[in-house]
Amino acid sequence: MTAMSLRLPRRGVSAAIGGTIVVLLVLLAVGGPLISPYDPLKLDLLARMKAPGTTGHLLGTDEFGRDILSRLMYGARTSAWIAFATVAFAIAFGLVFGVLAGFYRGASDRVIMMFNDALLAFPGLLLALGIMAVTGASREAIVVALGLAYMPAVVRVVRASVMSIREREYIEASHVMGNSEIVTMVRHVLPNCVAPVTVLATTMFGWVILSESALSFLGLGVPPPAPSWGNMLASARPFITQAPYLIVLPGLCIALTLLGINMLGDAVRDWLDPKMQG
Protein backbone atom coordinates (compact mmCIF):
# COMPACT_ATOMS: atom_id res chain seq x y z
CA MET A 1 0.00 0.00 0.00
CA THR A 2 1.58 3.26 -1.10
CA ALA A 3 1.97 6.39 0.97
CA MET A 4 -0.40 8.13 -1.41
CA SER A 5 -3.18 5.65 -0.69
CA LEU A 6 -2.62 6.03 3.05
CA ARG A 7 -2.85 9.78 2.95
CA LEU A 8 -6.31 11.14 3.69
CA PRO A 9 -7.71 13.69 1.27
CA ARG A 10 -7.25 17.20 2.53
CA ARG A 11 -10.93 17.96 2.50
CA GLY A 12 -11.61 14.79 4.51
CA VAL A 13 -9.20 15.91 7.21
CA SER A 14 -10.70 19.41 7.16
CA ALA A 15 -14.20 18.00 7.46
CA ALA A 16 -13.17 15.70 10.32
CA ILE A 17 -11.50 18.45 12.34
CA GLY A 18 -14.18 21.04 11.62
CA GLY A 19 -17.00 18.59 12.23
CA THR A 20 -15.48 17.52 15.56
CA ILE A 21 -15.27 21.11 16.76
CA VAL A 22 -18.82 21.88 15.65
CA VAL A 23 -20.17 18.70 17.30
CA LEU A 24 -18.41 19.65 20.55
CA LEU A 25 -20.00 23.09 20.37
CA VAL A 26 -23.44 21.56 19.87
CA LEU A 27 -22.90 19.10 22.73
CA LEU A 28 -21.85 21.93 25.03
CA ALA A 29 -24.84 23.98 23.94
CA VAL A 30 -27.26 21.12 24.58
CA GLY A 31 -25.66 19.39 27.54
CA GLY A 32 -23.75 22.25 29.15
CA PRO A 33 -26.33 22.89 31.88
CA LEU A 34 -26.27 19.20 32.79
CA ILE A 35 -22.50 18.81 33.09
CA SER A 36 -21.36 22.26 34.21
CA PRO A 37 -19.80 22.00 37.69
CA TYR A 38 -21.32 25.25 39.04
CA ASP A 39 -24.11 27.71 38.51
CA PRO A 40 -22.58 30.30 36.13
CA LEU A 41 -24.34 33.14 37.97
CA LYS A 42 -23.45 32.09 41.50
CA LEU A 43 -21.19 34.61 43.29
CA ASP A 44 -18.43 33.47 45.64
CA LEU A 45 -16.46 36.50 46.77
CA LEU A 46 -14.14 34.31 48.84
CA ALA A 47 -12.98 32.56 45.65
CA ARG A 48 -12.33 35.66 43.54
CA MET A 49 -9.68 35.54 40.79
CA LYS A 50 -8.59 31.96 41.37
CA ALA A 51 -6.08 30.87 38.76
CA PRO A 52 -6.76 27.89 36.45
CA GLY A 53 -5.99 24.58 38.09
CA THR A 54 -7.25 25.65 41.48
CA THR A 55 -8.95 22.87 43.41
CA GLY A 56 -12.63 22.87 42.50
CA HIS A 57 -12.19 25.36 39.63
CA LEU A 58 -10.44 23.80 36.64
CA LEU A 59 -10.28 27.03 34.62
CA GLY A 60 -10.31 29.44 37.57
CA THR A 61 -12.81 32.07 38.63
CA ASP A 62 -13.59 35.65 37.62
CA GLU A 63 -13.73 38.89 39.60
CA PHE A 64 -16.97 37.80 41.29
CA GLY A 65 -15.84 34.27 42.07
CA ARG A 66 -17.94 32.72 39.30
CA ASP A 67 -16.59 29.52 37.76
CA ILE A 68 -15.05 30.20 34.33
CA LEU A 69 -15.63 26.69 32.96
CA SER A 70 -19.34 26.85 33.76
CA ARG A 71 -19.65 30.29 32.20
CA LEU A 72 -17.86 29.14 29.05
CA MET A 73 -20.26 26.20 28.74
CA TYR A 74 -23.30 28.42 29.11
CA GLY A 75 -21.67 30.93 26.76
CA ALA A 76 -21.42 28.18 24.12
CA ARG A 77 -25.13 27.56 24.54
CA THR A 78 -25.89 31.26 24.09
CA SER A 79 -23.71 31.60 21.00
CA ALA A 80 -25.03 28.41 19.39
CA TRP A 81 -28.68 29.32 20.03
CA ILE A 82 -28.27 32.81 18.58
CA ALA A 83 -26.31 31.49 15.59
CA PHE A 84 -28.86 28.78 14.75
CA ALA A 85 -31.82 31.14 15.16
CA THR A 86 -30.16 33.91 13.13
CA VAL A 87 -29.13 31.62 10.28
CA ALA A 88 -32.64 30.11 10.19
CA PHE A 89 -34.15 33.62 10.09
CA ALA A 90 -31.83 34.81 7.31
CA ILE A 91 -32.20 31.62 5.24
CA ALA A 92 -35.99 31.48 5.56
CA PHE A 93 -36.65 35.06 4.50
CA GLY A 94 -33.74 35.05 2.03
CA LEU A 95 -35.19 31.99 0.27
CA VAL A 96 -38.64 33.55 -0.01
CA PHE A 97 -37.46 36.89 -1.40
CA GLY A 98 -34.70 35.36 -3.54
CA VAL A 99 -37.05 32.86 -5.19
CA LEU A 100 -39.71 35.50 -5.83
CA ALA A 101 -37.18 37.91 -7.33
CA GLY A 102 -35.46 35.32 -9.50
CA PHE A 103 -38.54 33.45 -10.68
CA TYR A 104 -40.92 36.29 -11.45
CA ARG A 105 -38.31 38.93 -12.38
CA GLY A 106 -39.79 42.14 -13.75
CA ALA A 107 -41.27 44.61 -11.28
CA SER A 108 -41.13 42.23 -8.28
CA ASP A 109 -37.46 41.63 -8.92
CA ARG A 110 -36.70 45.35 -9.13
CA VAL A 111 -38.59 46.18 -5.92
CA ILE A 112 -37.09 43.33 -3.89
CA MET A 113 -33.56 43.98 -5.08
CA MET A 114 -33.92 47.71 -4.45
CA PHE A 115 -34.58 47.08 -0.76
CA ASN A 116 -32.00 44.30 -0.71
CA ASP A 117 -29.29 46.54 -2.15
CA ALA A 118 -30.24 49.25 0.35
CA LEU A 119 -29.56 46.79 3.18
CA LEU A 120 -26.32 45.68 1.50
CA ALA A 121 -25.13 49.28 1.44
CA PHE A 122 -24.61 49.06 5.20
CA PRO A 123 -21.91 46.81 6.69
CA GLY A 124 -23.60 43.93 8.48
CA LEU A 125 -22.27 44.72 11.95
CA LEU A 126 -23.01 48.43 11.57
CA LEU A 127 -26.60 47.68 10.55
CA ALA A 128 -26.99 45.33 13.52
CA LEU A 129 -25.57 48.00 15.83
CA GLY A 130 -28.14 50.51 14.59
CA ILE A 131 -31.03 48.08 15.08
CA MET A 132 -29.80 47.07 18.54
CA ALA A 133 -29.48 50.70 19.57
CA VAL A 134 -33.20 51.14 18.82
CA THR A 135 -34.59 47.82 20.10
CA GLY A 136 -32.33 47.34 23.12
CA ALA A 137 -30.24 44.35 24.14
CA SER A 138 -31.89 40.93 24.22
CA ARG A 139 -31.40 37.57 22.54
CA GLU A 140 -34.44 38.02 20.32
CA ALA A 141 -33.30 41.49 19.24
CA ILE A 142 -29.85 40.10 18.36
CA VAL A 143 -31.44 37.40 16.19
CA VAL A 144 -33.60 39.91 14.31
CA ALA A 145 -30.78 42.45 13.93
CA LEU A 146 -28.19 39.95 12.67
CA GLY A 147 -30.81 38.13 10.58
CA LEU A 148 -31.66 41.33 8.73
CA ALA A 149 -27.97 42.12 8.37
CA TYR A 150 -27.12 38.79 6.72
CA MET A 151 -30.36 38.15 4.82
CA PRO A 152 -29.34 40.23 1.74
CA ALA A 153 -26.45 37.87 1.00
CA VAL A 154 -28.88 34.94 0.96
CA VAL A 155 -31.28 36.81 -1.32
CA ARG A 156 -28.56 37.48 -3.89
CA VAL A 157 -27.28 33.88 -3.89
CA VAL A 158 -30.78 32.39 -4.17
CA ARG A 159 -31.86 34.88 -6.85
CA ALA A 160 -28.82 34.06 -9.01
CA SER A 161 -29.48 30.33 -8.68
CA VAL A 162 -33.18 30.67 -9.46
CA MET A 163 -32.55 32.80 -12.55
CA SER A 164 -30.41 29.99 -13.92
CA ILE A 165 -32.75 27.18 -12.82
CA ARG A 166 -35.92 28.73 -14.27
CA GLU A 167 -34.48 28.42 -17.81
CA ARG A 168 -34.02 24.64 -17.53
CA GLU A 169 -36.14 22.22 -19.54
CA TYR A 170 -37.75 20.57 -16.54
CA ILE A 171 -39.20 23.93 -15.44
CA GLU A 172 -40.84 24.32 -18.83
CA ALA A 173 -42.04 20.72 -18.62
CA SER A 174 -43.61 21.45 -15.24
CA HIS A 175 -45.59 24.31 -16.79
CA VAL A 176 -46.64 22.11 -19.69
CA MET A 177 -47.93 19.50 -17.24
CA GLY A 178 -50.25 22.13 -15.79
CA ASN A 179 -48.44 22.72 -12.49
CA SER A 180 -48.96 26.13 -10.96
CA GLU A 181 -46.04 28.47 -10.41
CA ILE A 182 -46.15 27.84 -6.66
CA VAL A 183 -45.93 24.06 -7.19
CA THR A 184 -43.11 24.52 -9.69
CA MET A 185 -41.13 26.68 -7.28
CA VAL A 186 -41.62 24.31 -4.34
CA ARG A 187 -41.02 21.04 -6.22
CA HIS A 188 -38.40 21.99 -8.78
CA VAL A 189 -36.79 25.33 -7.96
CA LEU A 190 -36.23 25.23 -4.19
CA PRO A 191 -34.60 21.76 -4.08
CA ASN A 192 -32.00 22.93 -6.59
CA CYS A 193 -31.08 25.88 -4.36
CA VAL A 194 -30.14 23.63 -1.45
CA ALA A 195 -26.45 23.26 -2.35
CA PRO A 196 -25.45 26.96 -2.55
CA VAL A 197 -27.64 27.84 0.44
CA THR A 198 -26.07 25.06 2.53
CA VAL A 199 -22.58 26.34 1.78
CA LEU A 200 -23.63 29.89 2.62
CA ALA A 201 -25.34 28.77 5.84
CA THR A 202 -22.20 27.06 7.17
CA THR A 203 -20.15 30.17 6.49
CA MET A 204 -22.82 32.45 7.93
CA PHE A 205 -22.88 30.44 11.16
CA GLY A 206 -19.31 31.58 11.87
CA TRP A 207 -20.10 35.17 10.91
CA VAL A 208 -23.00 35.26 13.35
CA ILE A 209 -20.96 33.90 16.27
CA LEU A 210 -18.28 36.51 15.64
CA SER A 211 -20.83 39.32 15.26
CA GLU A 212 -22.70 38.28 18.42
CA SER A 213 -19.43 38.26 20.34
CA ALA A 214 -18.62 41.73 18.99
CA LEU A 215 -22.06 43.08 19.96
CA SER A 216 -21.76 41.59 23.45
CA PHE A 217 -18.26 43.01 23.78
CA LEU A 218 -19.61 46.45 22.93
CA GLY A 219 -22.42 46.10 25.47
CA LEU A 220 -25.24 45.67 22.92
CA GLY A 221 -25.43 41.90 22.98
CA VAL A 222 -26.57 39.44 25.62
CA PRO A 223 -27.13 41.55 28.75
CA PRO A 224 -25.10 40.56 31.83
CA PRO A 225 -25.00 38.68 34.12
CA ALA A 226 -26.03 36.04 31.54
CA PRO A 227 -22.74 34.64 30.20
CA SER A 228 -21.63 34.93 26.60
CA TRP A 229 -18.13 34.81 25.23
CA GLY A 230 -18.32 38.43 24.11
CA ASN A 231 -19.39 39.94 27.43
CA MET A 232 -16.85 37.74 29.24
CA LEU A 233 -14.16 39.39 27.13
CA ALA A 234 -15.58 42.83 27.89
CA SER A 235 -15.74 42.28 31.65
CA ALA A 236 -12.17 40.93 31.68
CA ARG A 237 -10.57 44.06 30.19
CA PRO A 238 -9.73 45.71 33.55
CA PHE A 239 -7.94 42.54 34.66
CA ILE A 240 -5.87 41.84 31.54
CA THR A 241 -2.56 42.12 33.41
CA GLN A 242 -3.74 40.68 36.71
CA ALA A 243 -5.59 37.67 35.28
CA PRO A 244 -4.92 37.28 31.53
CA TYR A 245 -6.69 33.91 31.48
CA LEU A 246 -10.00 35.77 31.78
CA ILE A 247 -9.46 37.08 28.24
CA VAL A 248 -7.50 34.17 26.78
CA LEU A 249 -10.08 31.47 27.54
CA PRO A 250 -13.20 33.03 25.93
CA GLY A 251 -11.06 34.36 23.07
CA LEU A 252 -9.73 30.85 22.49
CA CYS A 253 -13.28 29.47 22.44
CA ILE A 254 -14.29 32.00 19.78
CA ALA A 255 -11.18 31.32 17.68
CA LEU A 256 -11.53 27.52 17.81
CA THR A 257 -15.24 27.69 16.99
CA LEU A 258 -14.62 29.90 13.95
CA LEU A 259 -11.77 27.64 12.83
CA GLY A 260 -13.97 24.55 13.05
CA ILE A 261 -16.90 26.16 11.24
CA ASN A 262 -14.68 27.50 8.45
CA MET A 263 -12.96 24.14 7.96
CA LEU A 264 -16.31 22.35 7.85
CA GLY A 265 -17.73 25.00 5.50
CA ASP A 266 -14.79 24.59 3.10
CA ALA A 267 -15.29 20.83 3.05
CA VAL A 268 -19.03 21.20 2.43
CA ARG A 269 -18.32 23.61 -0.42
CA ASP A 270 -15.88 21.15 -2.00
CA TRP A 271 -18.42 18.34 -1.79
CA LEU A 272 -21.36 20.31 -3.17
CA ASP A 273 -19.65 22.44 -5.81
CA PRO A 274 -19.07 20.45 -9.03
CA LYS A 275 -16.25 22.83 -10.01
CA MET A 276 -14.27 21.69 -6.95
CA GLN A 277 -14.61 17.97 -7.69
CA GLY A 278 -11.32 16.21 -8.51
C-alpha positions, 0 to 999 in steps of 0.5 A, a space after each residue: 500500500 503506497 503512501 499516497 493511498 494512506 494519505 487522507 484527502 485534505 478535504 476529509 481531514 478538514 471536514 473531520 476536524 471542523 466537524 469535531 469542533 462543531 459537534 463539541 460546540 453543539 454538545 456543550 450547547 445542549 448538555 452544558 447545563 447538565 455537566 457544568 460544575 457550578 451555577 454560572 451566575 453564583 457569586 463566591 467573593 471568597 474565591 475571587 480571581 482563582 487561577 486555572 488549576 485551582 482545586 474545585 475550579 479547573 479554569 479558575 474564577 472571575 472577579 466575582 468568584 464565578 466559575 469560568 468553565 461553567 460560564 464558558 459552557 453556558 456561553 457556548 449555549 448562548 452563541 449556538 442558540 443565537 447562531 442557529 436562530 439567526 441563520 434560520 431567520 436569514 435563510 428562511 426570508 432570504 429563500 422567499 425573497 430570492 425565489 420571488 425575485 429570480 422566478 418572477 423577475 420584472 417589477 417584483 425583482 426590481 422592488 425586492 432587489 432595491 430594498 436588498 441593495 439598500 440593506 447591503 449598502 450598510 456593513 452587516 455589523 453596523 446595521 446590527 448596531 443601529 437596530 440594537 441601539 433602537 430595540 435594546 439588548 436581548 437575545 431576540 433582538 440580536 437574532 432579528 438584527 443579525 438576521 436582517 444584516 445577513 439576509 441580503 447575502 442569501 437573497 442574492 445567492 438564491 436569486 442568481 441560482 433561481 434565474 439559472 434554474 428557471 431556464 431549464 427544460 424541466 421547469 418548462 415541462 412542469 408548466 406544460 404538465 399544468 403545475 402552478 407556479 407555486 408548485 413549480 417553485 416548491 417542487 423543482 426550484 427550491 430543491 436545486 437551491 439547497 447546495 449553494 444555500 447550505 454552503 452559505 449557511 455554514 459560512 454564515 454560522 461563523 459570521 454570526 458567532 463573531 458578530 454576536 461576540 462583537 455586539 456583546 463586547 460592545 455592550 449591545 449583545 446578551 445583557 449581563 449577568 447572563 454569560 456569553 463569550 463576548 461579554 466575558 471578554 468585555 468584563 475581563 478588560 480591567 484585569 488583563 494584566 492581573 488575570 490574563 486567562 479571563 481574556 485568553 479562555 473566551 477568546 480561544 473558544 471563539 477562535 476555535 469555533 470559527 476555525 472549526 466552522 470555516 474548515 467544515 464550510 470549506 469541506 461542504 463547499 468542495 463536496 457540493 460544488 461540481 467545479 471543486 470535484 477532482 
